[in-house]
Amino acid sequence: FHAETAARVFGVPVSEVTPDLRSRAKAVNFGIVYGQQAYGLSQSLHISMAEARDMIDRYYEAYPGVRTFLDNVVARAKQTGYAETMYGRRRHIPELKAKNPQLRGFGERTAMNHPMQGTAADIIKIAMARVSRRLEEEGFAAHMILQVHDELDFECPIEEVERLTAMVRDVMERVVDLRVPLIAEASTGITWADAK
């Protein structure tokens, strides 16, 4: 996805996307989700504000539906006072009515971010509940010990690794039916660092 974005934003074939261009596109992809403006992007990529603004403009030219979506999310949040996840979980945003422009801007960025980040949080929590249920139902000795963003970490006997990996991948890839498939990757190791 980041390579495809880099190709569109920088006008090069995907095969010519360098690691640096991909990294910049990744920053824009995530920055847009957070409602990041040119200043924030310029700081994170150590580039000029003009270059950052140009990257954001090219991103919206390449993905005009994203701008429309974000504008609609903010307009709806201003109307209702909250933003909502795909599952209906609401985040009330009183800052949208603030007189202070910086607070209002924070409210707008929060409104843009909540549907995506909040939905991602909902999805991983649903996956955790389903995995936990299956660990018990299927008699695993394994334990889920940590969740970091979209990652679940387990401690398990070596003889359960393959079966656990298959079960967790199955749950995480089928936890929600989206137009874009969820792909779960797994890695193992004696320590967490080894598994990375």
C-alpha positions in Angstrom: 0.0 0.0 0.0 2.8 2.4 0.9 4.7 1.6 -2.3 1.5 2.2 -4.3 0.9 5.5 -2.6 4.5 6.5 -3.3 4.1 5.7 -7.0 0.9 7.8 -7.2 2.2 10.7 -5.1 5.6 10.9 -6.7 4.6 9.9 -10.2 6.9 6.9 -10.6 6.2 3.3 -11.4 5.9 1.0 -8.3 9.0 -0.8 -9.5 11.0 2.4 -9.1 9.8 3.3 -5.6 12.9 3.6 -3.4 12.9 2.8 0.3 13.0 6.6 1.0 10.0 7.3 -1.2 8.1 4.4 0.4 9.0 5.7 3.9 7.7 9.2 3.0 4.5 7.8 1.5 4.0 5.7 4.7 4.4 8.9 6.8 1.8 10.6 4.6 -0.6 7.6 4.8 -0.5 7.6 8.6 -0.3 11.3 8.9 -3.5 11.8 6.9 -5.3 9.4 9.2 -4.2 11.5 12.2 -5.3 14.7 10.5 -1.7 15.8 10.3 -1.1 19.1 8.5 2.0 20.3 6.6 3.8 21.5 9.7 3.5 18.1 11.4 4.6 16.2 8.3 7.5 18.6 7.7 8.7 18.0 11.3 8.4 14.2 11.1 10.1 13.9 7.7 12.6 16.8 8.3 11.5 18.6 5.1 10.3 22.1 4.4 6.7 23.1 5.0 6.3 23.8 1.2 7.5 20.3 0.4 5.2 18.7 3.0 2.2 20.8 1.8 3.0 19.7 -1.8 3.1 16.0 -0.7 -0.2 16.3 1.0 -1.8 18.0 -2.0 -0.5 15.3 -4.3 -1.8 12.7 -1.9 -5.3 14.2 -2.1 -5.1 14.5 -5.9 -4.2 10.7 -6.0 -6.9 9.8 -3.5 -9.7 12.4 -3.8 -12.1 10.1 -1.9 -10.0 10.4 1.2 -10.4 14.1 1.3 -14.2 13.8 0.8 -14.4 11.1 3.5 -12.4 13.2 6.0 -14.4 16.4 5.3 -17.7 14.5 5.8 -16.5 12.9 9.1 -15.6 16.4 10.4 -18.8 17.9 9.2 -20.9 15.1 10.8 -18.9 15.4 14.1 -19.5 19.2 14.2 -23.2 18.5 13.7 -23.5 15.6 16.3 -20.7 16.5 18.7 -19.0 13.1 18.2 -17.2 10.8 15.8 -18.0 7.1 15.5 -16.3 3.9 14.8 -17.6 1.3 12.3 -19.0 -0.5 15.4 -20.9 2.6 16.6 -18.5 3.4 19.5 -18.6 7.2 19.9 -16.0 9.7 20.9 -17.5 12.9 22.1 -15.4 15.9 20.9 -16.3 19.1 22.8 -13.2 20.8 21.3 -15.1 21.1 18.0 -17.1 24.0 19.6 -14.1 25.7 21.2 -13.5 29.4 20.5 -9.8 28.8 20.5 -8.7 27.9 16.9 -6.0 25.5 18.1 -8.5 23.6 20.2 -10.9 23.5 17.3 -8.2 22.1 15.1 -7.4 19.5 17.6 -11.1 18.5 17.6 -11.1 18.3 13.8 -8.0 16.0 13.8 -9.6 13.9 16.5 -12.8 13.6 14.5 -10.7 12.5 11.4 -8.7 10.0 13.4 -11.4 8.3 15.5 -13.3 6.3 12.8 -10.1 4.6 11.6 -8.0 4.3 14.8 -11.1 3.6 16.9 -12.3 0.9 14.5 -8.8 -0.7 14.5 -8.9 -0.7 18.3 -12.4 -2.3 18.2 -11.3 -5.0 15.7 -8.2 -6.0 17.8 -10.4 -6.2 21.0 -12.9 -8.4 19.2 -10.1 -10.6 17.9 -8.6 -10.8 21.4 -12.0 -12.0 22.9 -12.4 -14.6 20.2 -8.8 -15.9 20.5 -9.2 -16.0 24.3 -12.4 -18.1 23.9 -10.8 -20.5 21.5 -7.7 -20.9 23.7 -10.0 -22.1 26.4 -12.4 -24.2 24.3 -9.6 -25.9 22.4 -7.5 -26.7 25.5 -4.4 -24.7 24.7 -1.7 -24.3 27.3 -0.7 -21.1 25.6 -1.5 -17.7 27.1 -2.1 -14.4 25.4 0.3 -12.0 27.3 0.3 -8.8 25.4 -1.4 -6.6 22.8 0.5 -3.8 21.1 -1.5 -1.9 18.4 -2.6 -4.6 16.0 -0.3 -7.3 17.4 -1.1 -10.1 19.8 1.8 -11.8 21.7 1.6 -15.3 23.2 3.6 -17.5 25.4 3.2 -21.2 24.6 4.9 -24.6 24.6 6.9 -25.3 21.5 4.7 -28.2 20.6 1.7 -25.8 20.3 3.3 -23.2 18.1 2.0 -24.4 14.7 -1.5 -25.0 16.0 -1.6 -21.7 17.9 -0.3 -19.8 14.9 -3.0 -21.3 12.6 -5.8 -20.6 15.1 -4.7 -17.0 15.7 -4.2 -16.3 12.0 -7.7 -17.7 11.3 -9.4 -15.6 13.9 -7.5 -12.4 13.0 -8.1 -12.7 9.3 -11.8 -13.4 9.7 -12.7 -11.1 12.6 -14.4 -8.7 10.3 -15.5 -8.7 6.7 -14.1 -5.7 4.9 -13.7 -5.0 1.2 -9.9 -5.1 1.8 -8.8 -8.4 3.3 -7.1 -8.5 6.6 -3.8 -10.4 6.4 -2.2 -11.7 9.6 1.5 -12.4 9.8 3.0 -14.6 12.5 6.5 -14.9 13.8 7.9 -17.0 16.6 11.0 -17.0 18.8 12.3 -17.9 22.2 12.1 -14.2 23.2 9.9 -11.4 22.0 12.9 -9.8 20.4 13.6 -13.1 18.5 10.1 -13.1 17.2 10.4 -9.7 15.7 
